[in-house]
Amino acid sequence: MFKDIHYNEYTKEFLEQLPKGVFLTVKDGEKINTMTIGWGNIGVIWSKPIITVAVRYSRYTYDFINHSDEFTISIPLNGQLKKELGYCGTKSGRDVDKFKECGLSAVKGREVDTPVIGECDLFYECKVVYKQAMEPATLDQIIDEKCYSNHDYHVLYYGEIVSSYIKEK
């Protein structure tokens, strides 16, 4: 069902889908939440394969990721799940069960306790190795005005990729 891949084998596809939305999933105890992200990066830092994600303090996911110190990224590659990505990007897990409302399945992670989303095609499992709160005073003023007019800044999470795989056709 799944095939292991080198973390950078599908980097192009990941980065092309990211602005359209990918699922960031976290688990805290028995609770699972997913949200749509459109910002992030993949690369190498500290000689480790890393995915960097940005989570705002106001997000329900923020508490989850701080308690679990891991996350998964699930990526649809064939244009599917547009409606689900939209829903998970506009609704809060505080108020709704996004998995139930969107008909998404939580598939057990291979190396982390956090699941991936079974309806996607490409998966990354990550363990947080560093987190950094944004320092607003050092942010470019134009970006600050455009993206943070309400002062709801992000924390950046650097996740070491501990497993990467793709759904086999």
Number of C-alpha atoms within 10 A of each C-alpha: 6 13 11 12 15 11 19 14 11 14 14 10 14 22 17 11 17 19 12 15 25 29 25 23 24 28 23 18 11 6 11 18 25 30 26 22 20 17 15 17 16 19 15 13 11 8 7 13 18 23 24 18 21 21 23 16 14 11 15 17 24 16 15 20 19 14 13 17 19 25 28 28 28 25 26 23 15 9 8 13 18 13 10 20 20 14 16 26 17 11 14 17 18 11 8 12 17 20 17 9 11 14 11 17 14 17 12 13 17 15 14 19 17 26 25 29 24 17 17 21 18 25 27 24 26 25 21 19 15 12 16 11 14 14 10 13 8 8 11 9 12 9 10 16 12 9 12 14 10 9 11 12 19 20 16 17 25 24 25 25 25 16 19 23 19 18 14 10 7
